[in-house]
Amino acid sequence: MKAELEGRQIETDFETKYIKPLNFEPPDVSLTEQEKTRKYLRVQDLVKVFQNGFKAVDGVNVRMYEG
């Protein structure tokens, strides 16, 4: 899926992998500009399973921007 933001498309497939696209709000263009200078954190398919088998986190996808 690509989101249209002020005439610019951004890739949103990894964020919408585990949620319905209609529940996803794409980031503001000013924030996605930080991706060009790598001033953001991207976590993809994060999973945390404890030794007893309990899954605390299962498939978290998120982008976090500076500021």
DSSP file (Angstrom, degrees, kcal/mol; ACC not computed):
  #  RESIDUE AA STRUCTURE BP1 BP2  ACC     N-H-->O    O-->H-N    N-H-->O    O-->H-N    TCO  KAPPA ALPHA  PHI   PSI    X-CA   Y-CA   Z-CA
    1    1 A M              0   0    0      0, 0.0    11,-2.4     0, 0.0    12,-0.5   0.000 360.0 360.0 360.0 142.3    0.0    0.0    0.0
    2    2 A K  E     -A   11   0A   0      9,-0.2     2,-0.4    10,-0.2     9,-0.2  -0.984 360.0-145.0-122.8 136.3    1.2    3.5   -0.7
    3    3 A A  E     -A   10   0A   0      7,-2.1     7,-1.9    -2,-0.4     2,-0.6  -0.825  13.4-134.2 -99.9 138.6   -0.2    6.6    1.0
    4    4 A E  E     +A    9   0A   0     -2,-0.4     2,-0.5     5,-0.2     5,-0.2  -0.828  26.5 177.9 -93.5 119.1   -0.5    9.8   -0.9
    5    5 A L  E >   -A    8   0A   0      3,-3.3     3,-1.9    -2,-0.6    -2,-0.0  -0.927  69.5 -36.6-126.9 105.6    0.8   12.8    1.1
    6    6 A E  T 3  S-     0   0    0     -2,-0.5    -1,-0.1     1,-0.3     3,-0.1   0.894 124.8 -42.8  47.7  49.5    0.7   16.2   -0.6
    7    7 A G  T 3  S+     0   0    0      1,-0.2     2,-0.4     0, 0.0    -1,-0.3   0.459 121.8 104.5  81.5   0.6    1.5   14.7   -4.0
    8    8 A R  E <   -A    5   0A   0     -3,-1.9    -3,-3.3     2,-0.0     2,-0.4  -0.956  60.3-144.2-118.7 132.4    4.2   12.3   -2.6
    9    9 A Q  E     -A    4   0A   0     -2,-0.4     2,-0.4    -5,-0.2    -5,-0.2  -0.769  14.3-168.3 -95.7 138.6    3.7    8.6   -2.1
   10   10 A I  E     -A    3   0A   0     -7,-1.9    -7,-2.1    -2,-0.4     2,-0.4  -0.946  28.2-109.6-122.8 149.3    5.3    6.8    0.9
   11   11 A E  E     +A    2   0A   0     -2,-0.4    -9,-0.2    -9,-0.2     4,-0.1  -0.614  39.5 165.3 -76.9 126.4    5.5    3.0    1.4
   12   12 A T     >  +     0   0    0    -11,-2.4     4,-1.8    -2,-0.4     3,-0.3   0.243  39.7 109.6-125.5  11.1    3.2    1.8    4.2
   13   13 A D  T  4 S+     0   0    0    -12,-0.5     4,-0.3     1,-0.2   -11,-0.1   0.897  78.8  50.4 -57.8 -43.3    3.2   -2.0    3.6
   14   14 A F  T >4 S+     0   0    0      1,-0.2     3,-0.6     2,-0.2     4,-0.3   0.860 111.0  48.4 -69.7 -32.2    5.2   -2.8    6.7
   15   15 A E  T 34 S+     0   0    0     -3,-0.3     3,-0.4     1,-0.2    -1,-0.2   0.837 115.4  44.3 -72.4 -31.5    3.0   -0.8    9.0
   16   16 A T  T 3< S+     0   0    0     -4,-1.8    -1,-0.2     1,-0.2    -2,-0.2   0.272  82.6 101.3 -97.8  11.8   -0.2   -2.2    7.6
   17   17 A K  S <  S+     0   0    0     -3,-0.6    -1,-0.2    -4,-0.3    -2,-0.1   0.877  97.0  24.5 -61.9 -38.5    1.0   -5.8    7.6
   18   18 A Y  S    S+     0   0    0     -3,-0.4     2,-0.3    -4,-0.3    -1,-0.2   0.365 121.5  56.4-111.5   2.7   -0.9   -6.7   10.8
   19   19 A I  S    S-     0   0    0     -4,-0.1     5,-0.1    -3,-0.1     0, 0.0  -0.894  90.9 -93.1-131.0 162.5   -3.7   -4.1   10.8
   20   20 A K    >   -     0   0    0     -2,-0.3     3,-2.4     1,-0.1     4,-0.2  -0.573  34.0-128.4 -71.8 133.8   -6.4   -3.0    8.4
   21   21 A P  G >  S+     0   0    0      0, 0.0     3,-1.6     0, 0.0    -1,-0.1   0.807 107.9  64.0 -53.9 -30.5   -5.2   -0.2    6.2
   22   22 A L  G 3  S+     0   0    0      1,-0.3    -2,-0.0     3,-0.0     0, 0.0   0.700  99.1  54.6 -69.4 -15.7   -8.3    1.9    7.1
   23   23 A N  G <  S+     0   0    0     -3,-2.4     2,-0.5    -7,-0.1    -1,-0.3   0.362  92.6  92.9 -93.4   4.2   -7.0    1.9   10.7
   24   24 A F    <   -     0   0    0     -3,-1.6    -8,-0.0    -4,-0.2   -12,-0.0  -0.850  56.0-164.5-104.6 130.8   -3.6    3.4    9.6
   25   25 A E        -     0   0    0     -2,-0.5    -3,-0.0   -22,-0.0    -2,-0.0  -0.954  22.6-133.8-111.6 113.7   -2.9    7.1    9.6
   26   26 A P        -     0   0    0      0, 0.0     3,-0.1     0, 0.0   -14,-0.0  -0.272  28.2-100.4 -66.0 152.3    0.2    7.9    7.5
   27   27 A P        -     0   0    0      0, 0.0     2,-0.0     0, 0.0     5,-0.0  -0.243  44.3 -88.3 -69.1 160.5    2.8   10.3    9.0
   28   28 A D    >>  -     0   0    0      1,-0.1     4,-1.9     3,-0.0     3,-1.0  -0.338  34.9-116.3 -65.7 148.8    3.0   13.9    8.0
   29   29 A V  H 3> S+     0   0    0      1,-0.3     4,-1.5     2,-0.2    -1,-0.1   0.864 114.5  61.1 -56.1 -38.7    5.2   14.8    5.0
   30   30 A S  H 34 S+     0   0    0      1,-0.2     4,-0.3     2,-0.2    -1,-0.3   0.841 107.3  45.9 -60.7 -32.0    7.5   16.8    7.3
   31   31 A L  H X4 S+     0   0    0     -3,-1.0     3,-1.6     1,-0.2     4,-0.3   0.893 107.5  54.8 -76.8 -40.5    8.2   13.7    9.3
   32   32 A T  H >< S+     0   0    0     -4,-1.9     3,-1.2     1,-0.3     4,-0.4   0.739  94.4  70.4 -68.0 -19.5    8.8   11.4    6.3
   33   33 A E  G >X S+     0   0    0     -4,-1.5     3,-1.1     1,-0.2     4,-0.5   0.790  86.7  67.8 -62.4 -26.6   11.4   13.9    5.1
   34   34 A Q  G X4>S+     0   0    0     -3,-1.6     5,-2.3    -4,-0.3     3,-0.6   0.740  84.8  71.1 -65.9 -21.8   13.5   12.7    8.0
   35   35 A E  G X45S+     0   0    0     -3,-1.2     3,-0.8    -4,-0.3    -1,-0.2   0.834  89.3  60.6 -64.1 -31.0   13.8    9.3    6.3
   36   36 A K  G <45S+     0   0    0     -3,-1.1    -1,-0.2    -4,-0.4    -2,-0.2   0.837 113.0  36.4 -64.5 -32.6   16.1   10.9    3.7
   37   37 A T  G <<5S-     0   0    0     -3,-0.6    -1,-0.2    -4,-0.5    -2,-0.2   0.267 112.8-118.2-104.0   9.8   18.6   11.8    6.4
   38   38 A R  T < 5 +     0   0    0     -3,-0.8     2,-0.3    -4,-0.3    -3,-0.2   0.833  65.9 142.9  58.4  37.5   18.0    8.7    8.4
   39   39 A K      < +     0   0    0     -5,-2.3    27,-1.6    -6,-0.1     2,-0.3  -0.343  50.2  76.8-100.6  50.2   16.8   10.6   11.5
   40   40 A Y  E    S-B   65   0B   0     -2,-0.3     2,-0.4    25,-0.2    25,-0.2  -0.974  72.1-126.2-151.5 162.5   14.1    8.0   12.3
   41   41 A L  E     -B   64   0B   0     23,-3.1    23,-2.9    -2,-0.3     2,-0.5  -0.950  19.9-166.6-114.4 132.3   13.8    4.6   13.9
   42   42 A R  E     -B   63   0B   0     -2,-0.4     2,-0.5    21,-0.2    21,-0.2  -0.979   2.7-172.3-122.6 121.4   12.1    1.7   12.1
   43   43 A V  E     -B   62   0B   0     19,-2.8    19,-2.4    -2,-0.5     2,-0.4  -0.953   9.8-172.2-111.4 127.9   11.1   -1.4   13.9
   44   44 A Q  E     -     0   0B   0     -2,-0.5    17,-0.2    17,-0.2    16,-0.1  -0.983  60.3 -13.4-130.5 129.6    9.7   -4.3   11.8
   45   45 A D  E    S-     0   0B   0     -2,-0.4     2,-0.2   -31,-0.2    16,-0.2   0.849  76.7-173.2  54.7  42.8    8.2   -7.6   12.8
   46   46 A L  E     +B   60   0B   0     14,-2.2    14,-1.7    12,-0.1    13,-1.6  -0.498   5.0 179.3 -69.5 130.7    9.3   -7.3   16.4
   47   47 A V  E     -B   58   0B   0     -2,-0.2     2,-0.4    11,-0.2    11,-0.2  -0.996  14.8-171.1-134.2 138.1    8.5  -10.4   18.5
   48   48 A K  E     +B   57   0B   0      9,-2.1     8,-2.1    -2,-0.4     9,-1.4  -0.961   9.4 175.6-131.2 115.9    9.2  -11.2   22.1
   49   49 A V  E     -B   55   0B   0     -2,-0.4     6,-0.2     6,-0.2     2,-0.1  -0.981  20.6-140.8-121.2 126.4    8.7  -14.8   23.4
   50   50 A F    >   -     0   0    0      4,-2.8     3,-2.4    -2,-0.5    -2,-0.0  -0.368  31.3-102.2 -80.2 164.3    9.5  -15.7   26.9
   51   51 A Q  T 3  S+     0   0    0      1,-0.3    -1,-0.1     2,-0.1    -2,-0.0   0.790 122.1  59.3 -57.8 -29.6   11.1  -19.1   27.8
   52   52 A N  T 3  S-     0   0    0      2,-0.1    -1,-0.3     1,-0.1    -2,-0.0   0.437 123.1-104.8 -81.0   2.9    7.8  -20.4   29.0
   53   53 A G  S <  S+     0   0    0     -3,-2.4     2,-0.3     1,-0.3    -2,-0.1   0.334  71.7 145.6  94.5  -6.5    6.3  -19.8   25.6
   54   54 A F        -     0   0    0     -5,-0.1    -4,-2.8     1,-0.1     2,-0.8  -0.497  42.2-144.0 -68.6 126.7    4.3  -16.6   26.4
   55   55 A K  E     +B   49   0B   0     -2,-0.3    -6,-0.2    -6,-0.2     3,-0.1  -0.833  24.3 173.0 -94.3 108.9    4.3  -14.2   23.5
   56   56 A A  E    S+     0   0B   0     -8,-2.1     2,-0.4    -2,-0.8    -1,-0.2   0.821  74.2  21.2 -83.2 -33.6    4.4  -10.7   24.9
   57   57 A V  E     -B   48   0B   0     -9,-1.4    -9,-2.1     3,-0.0     2,-0.3  -0.999  65.2-178.0-137.1 136.3    4.8   -9.0   21.5
   58   58 A D  E     -B   47   0B   0     -2,-0.4   -11,-0.2   -11,-0.2   -12,-0.1  -0.753  68.4 -19.8-142.5  92.1    3.9  -10.5   18.1
   59   59 A G  E     +     0   0B   0    -13,-1.6     2,-0.5    -2,-0.3   -12,-0.2   0.956  69.6 177.9  82.5  54.0    4.6   -8.6   15.0
   60   60 A V  E     -B   46   0B   0    -14,-1.7   -14,-2.2   -16,-0.1     2,-0.4  -0.780   3.3-177.0 -90.3 130.5    5.0   -4.9   15.9
   61   61 A N  E     +     0   0B   0     -2,-0.5     2,-0.3   -17,-0.2   -17,-0.2  -0.996  16.0 150.0-126.9 126.0    5.8   -2.5   13.1
   62   62 A V  E     -B   43   0B   0    -19,-2.4   -19,-2.8    -2,-0.4     2,-0.4  -0.997  33.6-149.0-155.6 150.1    6.4    1.1   13.8
   63   63 A R  E     -B   42   0B   0     -2,-0.3     2,-0.4   -21,-0.2   -21,-0.2  -0.984  16.4-168.0-117.6 135.2    8.3    4.2   12.6
   64   64 A M  E     -B   41   0B   0    -23,-2.9   -23,-3.1    -2,-0.4     2,-0.3  -0.989   7.3-153.5-125.9 134.9    9.4    6.8   15.1
   65   65 A Y  E     -B   40   0B   0     -2,-0.4   -25,-0.2   -25,-0.2   -33,-0.1  -0.732  28.0 -91.9-109.2 154.3   10.8   10.2   14.1
   66   66 A E              0   0    0    -27,-1.6    -1,-0.1    -2,-0.3   -32,-0.1  -0.329 360.0 360.0 -61.2 138.3   13.1   12.6   15.8
   67   67 A G              0   0    0     -2,-0.0    -1,-0.2     0, 0.0     0, 0.0   0.428 360.0 360.0  89.4 360.0   11.5   15.2   18.0
